[in-house]
Amino acid sequence: MLEAGFVTRKAAVVNWDPVDMTVLANEQVIDGKGWRSGAPVERRELTQWFFRISDMAEELLEALDGLRAWPEKVRLMQRNWIGKSQGLQFAFETIGAPQGFERLEVFTTRPDTLLGASFAAISPDHPLARALEGDPEVAAFNAECRRAGTSEEALETAEKRGIDTGLMVRHPLDPESTLPVWIANFILMDYGTGAIFGCPAHDQRDLDFVRKYGLPVIDVFKADAGAPDVAATAYVPSKSQAVTYLRGFAGEREMTGDAAVAAAVDFCEAHGIGRGVTRYRLRDWGVSRQRYWGCPIPVVHCPACGTVGEARANLPVRLPEDVRFEGSGNPLERHPTWKETTCPQCGGPARRETDTMDTFVDSSWYFARFTAPHAATPTDLEAADYWMNVDQYIGGVEHAILHLLYSRFFARAMQRTGHLPAKAIEPFDALFTQGMVIHETYATRGADGRQIWHLPEEVTRDAGGARLADGRPVEIGPSIKMSKSKKNVVDPEEIVARFGADTARWFVMSDSPPERDVEWTAAGAEAAAKHLQRVWRLADDIVRAGAGAGGAGRGPGGRRGRGGAGGGAPAGAGGGRAGGRVWAPVVVG
């Protein structure tokens, strides 16, 4: 894949997990926290290895329409994650900026609102923001922002904060008009150009910002009678809705947002102000991880030849077994000999790449490897052509924008490098996303303010709330997927010992349709146990009645079936499923 151009190495602002001490892909940041550790994620600039998945953004997006046997919610999640948007890219002329920053490039999906601009803003990671860090206040603000959450969701919910740079820009439609340039904490560098213009009348985020800092609000659309007061909320009509433009500069006075955007792009292109462009939210997949567990990245760094792919004869690169896990960071960096090697091109001394791959790399193509598990090459094309595609894939919806999207990218890359047939570029014909067994979370706070998770059996609840045995109050969180890290799990052995295995099966199968989550509760398990006991008593009564009438109802050899553990529930009572209902057990006389 390196030779085929699907891999690149570049400096980038990345998501850093301070607990796992490693980089996370954007998809692994959930609500501003690491998907595994749950720690708030920080922004750092590091040189990393990336799969160039963004090069396939349009192809991955268009192909979703053909996945008709996939749940629509999964296809929608992938569409939103790929995030195709069309708009205008233009440049503000700056006033008072450092040398080299005479222009400030901006991408907007709403160029029709340009005459409602009241400020320009840049990301704390924007090159201009970094160039201004000679000012201690700017440097401190940028550093604080980089310690904050990195996801769009985290930035959307965070307090909108900024710092005035003192710079100005000229409005592209009215050079006599100028706008102040701010650095704002809610702007991501890795989307668009890392710079925006703010139109607070028609963007709630911008409105929250200008309220805090006393900047003007300029209406562009005329709100209809049923629209909220702009003093309370921004007026944000859908692009398909027709509105009356108070400050339009292209097209008709009354038109839809879609028509107005198209007219604004045409106008700006005709007058040399900017150009229409298409952008995607999907970013390249960062796969470098600073840890021992994971496949080594098979490249070496040579002083003479630069970064070179490892020789095929030396693949796979194996991890050392005499590694020592001491302190923090990547133990491969501290290994005395493993990272020292020779360059496969010149034979001179070289250094191995010590980052390992994101483990999602492994899960992105295992199905292809299964078609020829003993082949000396990644796949056997003839075997892959025989076995692929996967007819039915069953997995959780939590993989919609991780494993499933990565696998679609990998299948395409493997086809183009000769490892899969053309028919396998969409590897999973049908997809079923089963629901998860979920449970409330219970947490207390440590001295540093971080959450400390507790098992359900450690918590007692009464009218006064939830507490630990020592009386400390417990925060009850929403029901989420059972997780060892969150400790919102129940012990299967305890459930079996108390209720029986059939009760657990019956509760999970009968409580909701298979595609929906099941919230595990003690009350629900007890109800399932009572139900099975009633079924067992009924079955037993029927068998006894049959026995009294001459032995009917006994199985071969006169033996009766054995019930499940605990409560005497009959084994295998779960049965099949239809529309969220469990099929009734049948007693054969």
Secondary structure, 3 states (H helix, E strand, C coil): CCCCCCEEEEEEEEEEECCCCEEECHHHEECCEECCCCCECEEEEEEEEEECHHHHHHHHHHHHHHCCCCCHHHHHHHHHHHCEEEEEEEEEEEECCCCCCCEEEEEECCHHHHHHCCEEEECCCCHHHHHCCCCHHHHHHHHHHHCCCCCHHHHHHCCCCEEEEEEEEEECCEEEEEEEEEEECCCCCCCCCCEEEECHHHCHHHHHHHHHHCCCCCCCEECCCCCCCCCCCCCCCCCCCEEEECCCCCCCCEEEHHHHHHHHHHHHHHCCCEEEEEEECCCCEECEECCCCCCECCEEEECCCEEEECCHHHCCCCCCCCCCCCCCCCHHHHCCCCCEEECCCCCCEEEECCCEECCHHHHCCHHHHCCCCCCCCCCCHHHHHHHCCEEEEECCHHHCCCHHHHHHHHHHHHHHCCCCCHHHHCCEEEEECCCCEEEEEEEEECCCCCEEECCHHHCEEECCEEECCCCCECEEEEEEECCCCCCCCCCHHHHHHHHCHHHHHHHHHHCCCCCCCEECCHHHHHHHHHHHHHHHHHHHHHHHHHHHCCCCCCCHHHCCCCECCCCCCECCCCCCEECCEECCCCCCC
